[in-house]
Amino acid sequence: MQDLQETGIKVAHGGCKLPPEEDCDPMEVMCTRCKDSKLMCFKERSSKIKACWHCYNAAKACSSAPKDRRAGRKVGPPKTRGRLQKAIDSIDKKIAKLEKQLKKAPE
């Protein structure tokens, strides 16, 4: 790859060295951070990280990385036997109420 002093590549903050050119894959779509800074947008071939090299080393969100499905996920309290029984009881009451209404309704 090119020298670190050339334009298009920044030095990593964490002391991480630039990977060799054979280990770099260019990103299909250039992320906005690299586009604004006029950097080469790439990721390491052997890495499981989906963000580009520059965004990952700067600990910033990469716009070209695919979003995971867990974003915005809400985790509620676990279902206990008591909570499940309360839910079953309330559903049974609703069913009984609807059956009474059905019997009273004229055909």
Kinemage of the C-alpha trace (Angstrom):
@kinemage 1
@onewidth
@group {chain A} dominant
@subgroup {mainchain}
@vectorlist {calphas} color= white
{ca met a 1} P 0.000 0.000 0.000
{ca gln a 2} L 1.126 3.610 -0.026
{ca asp a 3} L 3.236 5.377 2.552
{ca leu a 4} L 1.440 6.661 5.618
{ca gln a 5} L 2.626 10.169 4.785
{ca glu a 6} L 0.769 10.144 1.456
{ca thr a 7} L -2.745 11.524 1.248
{ca gly a 8} L -5.630 9.124 1.623
{ca ile a 9} L -4.462 7.219 4.712
{ca lys a 10} L -4.375 8.301 8.320
{ca val a 11} L -2.354 6.713 11.099
{ca ala a 12} L -4.366 4.698 13.610
{ca his a 13} L -4.813 6.247 17.040
{ca gly a 14} L -4.261 3.038 18.973
{ca gly a 15} L -0.816 2.384 17.521
{ca cys a 16} L -2.292 -0.066 15.017
{ca lys a 17} L -0.212 -0.349 11.872
{ca leu a 18} L -1.657 -0.127 8.404
{ca pro a 19} L -2.278 -3.604 6.957
{ca pro a 20} L -0.328 -4.626 3.847
{ca glu a 21} L -1.973 -4.001 0.479
{ca glu a 22} L -2.635 -7.699 -0.139
{ca asp a 23} L -4.712 -7.859 3.050
{ca cys a 24} L -6.929 -4.872 2.158
{ca asp a 25} L -10.312 -5.050 0.446
{ca pro a 26} L -11.842 -1.790 -0.789
{ca met a 27} L -15.356 -1.154 0.494
{ca glu a 28} L -18.097 -1.376 -2.143
{ca val a 29} L -19.545 1.958 -1.076
{ca met a 30} L -17.286 4.623 0.379
{ca cys a 31} L -18.405 5.701 3.847
{ca thr a 32} L -19.222 9.351 4.507
{ca arg a 33} L -16.356 9.781 6.980
{ca cys a 34} L -13.742 8.616 4.453
{ca lys a 35} L -15.418 10.591 1.676
{ca asp a 36} L -15.382 13.812 3.707
{ca ser a 37} L -11.768 13.293 4.818
{ca lys a 38} L -10.687 12.109 1.336
{ca leu a 39} L -9.415 8.798 2.705
{ca met a 40} L -9.232 5.399 1.062
{ca cys a 41} L -12.163 3.357 2.374
{ca phe a 42} L -11.076 -0.251 2.930
{ca lys a 43} L -11.244 -3.062 5.443
{ca glu a 44} L -8.856 -5.848 6.341
{ca arg a 45} L -9.503 -9.076 4.451
{ca ser a 46} L -9.011 -11.380 7.438
{ca ser a 47} L -11.024 -9.230 9.843
{ca lys a 48} L -14.580 -10.036 10.925
{ca ile a 49} L -15.169 -6.337 11.560
{ca lys a 50} L -17.678 -4.868 9.120
{ca ala a 51} L -16.669 -1.204 9.484
{ca cys a 52} L -13.909 0.321 7.373
{ca trp a 53} L -10.370 0.500 8.777
{ca his a 54} L -10.439 4.252 9.486
{ca cys a 55} L -13.842 4.236 11.230
{ca tyr a 56} L -12.915 1.197 13.308
{ca asn a 57} L -9.633 2.725 14.499
{ca ala a 58} L -11.301 6.055 15.276
{ca ala a 59} L -14.145 4.221 17.092
{ca lys a 60} L -16.766 5.935 14.919
{ca ala a 61} L -19.884 4.511 13.296
{ca cys a 62} L -19.199 3.534 9.679
{ca ser a 63} L -21.969 4.388 7.223
{ca ser a 64} L -20.886 1.699 4.738
{ca ala a 65} L -20.994 -1.140 7.281
{ca pro a 66} L -24.165 -3.242 7.218
{ca lys a 67} L -26.451 -2.598 10.161
{ca asp a 68} L -27.056 -5.459 12.548
{ca arg a 69} L -30.570 -6.613 13.312
{ca arg a 70} L -30.150 -6.061 17.038
{ca ala a 71} L -30.350 -2.268 16.811
{ca gly a 72} L -33.279 -0.871 18.779
{ca arg a 73} L -34.062 -4.228 20.318
{ca lys a 74} L -35.963 -4.056 23.591
{ca val a 75} L -35.411 -6.732 26.169
{ca gly a 76} L -38.149 -7.165 28.727
{ca pro a 77} L -38.148 -9.045 31.984
{ca pro a 78} L -38.112 -12.841 31.681
{ca lys a 79} L -41.409 -14.672 31.608
{ca thr a 80} L -41.918 -16.345 34.955
{ca arg a 81} L -44.476 -19.022 35.706
{ca gly a 82} L -46.525 -16.546 37.763
{ca arg a 83} L -46.625 -13.958 34.971
{ca leu a 84} L -47.558 -16.593 32.431
{ca gln a 85} L -50.355 -17.868 34.673
{ca lys a 86} L -51.722 -14.322 35.082
{ca ala a 87} L -51.705 -13.880 31.306
{ca ile a 88} L -53.499 -17.206 30.824
{ca asp a 89} L -56.111 -16.286 33.455
{ca ser a 90} L -56.831 -12.912 31.850
{ca ile a 91} L -57.218 -14.547 28.428
{ca asp a 92} L -59.566 -17.168 29.902
{ca lys a 93} L -61.709 -14.384 31.423
{ca lys a 94} L -61.890 -12.591 28.069
{ca ile a 95} L -62.914 -15.819 26.325
{ca ala a 96} L -65.639 -16.475 28.910
{ca lys a 97} L -66.939 -12.908 28.519
{ca leu a 98} L -67.044 -13.227 24.726
{ca glu a 99} L -68.846 -16.587 24.958
{ca lys a 100} L -71.532 -14.998 27.177
{ca gln a 101} L -71.971 -12.176 24.660
{ca leu a 102} L -72.240 -14.709 21.854
{ca lys a 103} L -74.995 -16.636 23.697
{ca lys a 104} L -76.970 -13.425 24.354
{ca ala a 105} L -76.744 -12.240 20.751
{ca pro a 106} L -79.858 -12.932 18.652
{ca glu a 107} L -79.316 -15.182 15.683
